[in-house]
Amino acid sequence: MIETNRLKIYAASKEQMESFIELQTVEMLKEAYAEMLDGCLTHPEQWEWYAVWMMELKDGTRIGELCFKGLPADGSAEIGYGIADEYQGKGYATEAVSALVKWAFRQPNVIYITAATEESNLASQRVLEKAGFRPTGKIGEEGPLFVCGKSGICHEG
């Protein structure tokens, strides 16, 4: 578990992930989370790289989720995140992304973290910039790509 000033962030258990998947109403998300659970079960020794990470306030209120998109390859890991509408604009996403990036950089073979956001999602782009990510100038499947490097591109706080 990772704790920040206001948050608890932890990789969900199998049971938590199953419940989370069951609650999804968008089929594409349900399938993506099911694939993540399959990755967890196939690679239990690398659970954190495939799991949904729960983002909670200190009182246990779940306000969002984060994830890595599989095991780092060639020193790179990709992060994704989402936060409930009523908790947006309060700095929680930046706090959580920053904390998870710091965790990732303490893991072997992680040199940089990437993230993508929809081109129109300026709030998400701002979260990444506040967390130390910089735009790469490239566009991926999900939109503009951002990077945070272990050695200087991103702050390690």
N, C-alpha and C positions, 0 to 999 in steps of 0.2 A: 504494500500500500504506500502511496505517496500522499503526504499531507502538505498543504500550503497554508497560508494564513486563514483562508476561508473555505478550503475544499479538501475533500478526501477523493482520491482517484485510485482505482484498483481494477485489475483484470478480473472480469467476471468468471465465475465458476461455470461448469457445464450446465448445471441446473438453472443458473441465472440467465445464461445465454439461451437455453431452450425456452424459458419463459419470455424473454425479450423477443425472440423470433416469433413466437406465437402471437404476441401483441401487435406485430407489424401489420399494417393495412395496405401497404404498397408492395405488390408482388415482387418487383425488382429488388427492393430492400430486403424482403424476406429471403429471397434467393441468395443475395450477397452475404447476409448474416449467417445463413445455413452453410455457405461455403467456408466462412470464417470458422464456424464450429467444427466442420470437417477437418480444416487445417489444424485446429487445436487437438483434435482426437488422433489425427495422423502423426502429429509431432508434439506429443505432450511435454517433452523436454524444452520446447520452445513456445510454450503456451502464450506467453505475453505478446509474441509477435503476430499471433493470429486472432487473439481474443478481442472482444469488445471491452474497452476500459470504461467503467462507470464513473461519472463525474457527479459528486454529491456535495451539497453544503454540509458543514460540520454537524448539523442536526439530522442528517440522513436523507434529506430531500434530494431525490435525483433530478438533476437539471440538464443533463446532456450525456453524450458519449464521445469517446475518442477511439481510434484504432490505428494500428499499423497495417499496412497492406502486405503482410507476409514477412518472412525472414529477410533481413538485409542482404542485398546482392551487390557485390563489388563495392562494399563500403557505404551503400546508399539504402536508406529506409524511407518509405513514404508514409506520411501521417494524414489522417482524416479526422474530422470532428464535426459535431453538431450540438447545438444548444437550444433548449426550449425557448420559444418566442418571449415569454414573460421574463426570462433571465438575460436576454440580450442587452447589450449596451451598458453593462455593469462591470466589465472587465473580467468576468469569469472565464470566458473562452481563452483570452490571452494568458491568464494565470494558469489554466490547465495545460494549454499547448506548451507554454514555457517549461512547466514542471515535467511534462512527459518527454520533451526534447532533452532536458538535462539528464533524465533517467537513461534515455537511449544512448547518449554520449558516454555514459559510464559502462556500457556493454561492449564486449570485444568486437572489433572489426567495423564499428560504425564511425564513418568519417563525416557524412553529411546526411541531412534529412531533407526530403522534398515534400512539397504539397501543391495541390492544384485547387483552384476555385473557379466558379463560374465568372465569366467576364463582367457580368452585371452585379455581382455580389461584392460591392465595395466594402461592406462591413467586414466580411471574411478576409478580404485582402488586407484590411487595416489590422485585423487580429494578427495575421502572419507578420506584417511589418513590425508591429509592437513586440512580437515575440522574437524579433531578430532576423526574420527571413527577408530575403531580398528577391525581387523579380529577376527571372533569368532572361526575359525577353522572348521566351518561347511559349507557344501555345500547345497544350496537350489535349487529350480527349475531353477533359472536364473544364478546360479553360487555361488561363495564364498559370505558368509554373513558377514556383518560388523555391528557394534553397536556403538552408541554414547549415553552415559548415562548422565542424568541430574546431578548426584551427583559424579562427579569426573572422569569418563572415558573420557569425552569429555570436551573440554574447553568451557566456556560460554561467554568468551570475554566481 
